[in-house]
Every structure is written in structure tokens, then in C-alpha cells.
Amino acid sequence: MKDAGWSIYPNLETWIWMHCKSISDFAGRIGVAHKTVITLMKGERGTTKYVIDLILKETGMTYEKCFKKNKISPLAVARLGGMDKYSLTE
């Protein structure tokens, strides 16, 4: 998984890297612009219920699981030695 840990939604990010070739591939699957997915995942901007419904339909996740936010920043996780000791996304 390249560039892992940049999203505020780790479950969605993980799903995308496991099931798609890229963020662009995922965006194409749900029929939205690449930038729409990137800005949502970075937390720079919200989105519409329509886009959320498309994401949930494609991933098969519940809203609560898909959009659960990191409790700790990726930088802090790196400083702690990785996520193996810390279950942040369950």
C-alpha cells in the first residue's frame, strides 16, 4: 500500500488500496471526480449524501465503519512504532 496513512478515514483508505488500482480507479467506479475523493479523505471538505451513498454502496461498509476517523495522527503512529500495537480502526 503506497502512501498509506494520509487519510482521516483509515478504513476507507484501506478498502481502496485493497480493492482498487488507485484513488482515480475508485473515483471512476463510483462516478465522481478524483479530486472529490481526495478532498473528502483528507478532511479538507465535506461532501453530499449522494456521494456518501455511492461510497457505501461500492465498499459495502456501514457509514460508521467507513467514516470512522483516526484517533491519532499518522505522524504520531509512526513515532509510536506503527499500528500493530494500537487498534485504531476497529
N, C-alpha and C positions, 0 to 999 in steps of 0.2 A: 504494500500500500504506500504509494508515494505521497509526500506532503501531508501525512496524517496529523490530526490534532489541531487543525486550523479552524474548524467549525465549532460554533457554540452548541451544535446538535450532534453529539458523537454517535448516537445510534443511526441517524440518517446518513451521516458521513460513512460509517462502516458499511451500511447496506449498499450504498452507491459503489464503493470500491470493491465489494464482493460480487455485485451483480451487473455492473456496467463497465464499459471501457474507460469512461471519463465523465466529468460533470456535464460536458456537452452531450454525451450519449444519453445520460439520464434526462437532461432537459428536453432533448428530442423525443424521447419516449413519452414524456408527459405533455409535450406540445407547447412548451414555453421557451423563452429566450434563456440562453446560458447565464446572462447577467442577472436574471430574475432569481435563479437558483443560488448563484454566488452571493448576492447581497442578502438574501434570506439566511443562508447558512453562516455568514459572517456576523449576522445580527445588525447589519447596517440599516436595514429597513424591514418593515413587516410586509405582509402580502395579503392577498384576498382569500376568502374562504374557498373560492373556486380553485385556486392553485393548491391550497392545503388539501382539498379533497382529491385532486389529481395525484398528489404525492402519496397520500394514504392509500389510494386505490392501487397505485403501482407497487408500493412497498409491502402492502398487506399488514402494516403495523397500525396499532391504535394511535390516536393523537398523543396520548400521554407518553407512550414509549418513543414515538418518532421525534417528538419535540421536547424531550427531556433535556434540559441544559446541563452543561458541565458545572459541577460544583467547585471546580478548581481549574485554574488556567492551565493550558498545555505547558507553559513555561514552568509552572510550579510542579507539574507532574514530572517533567524532565529533571528538575532539581531533586525530586524525591526518589529518582532512580527508576521511573517508569510506572506503568499502571498495574503491573502484576500483583502488587500488594494492596491495591486500592480499587475497590469495585465502585466505579463512579456512575455506571450507566444501567445498573440493574433496577 
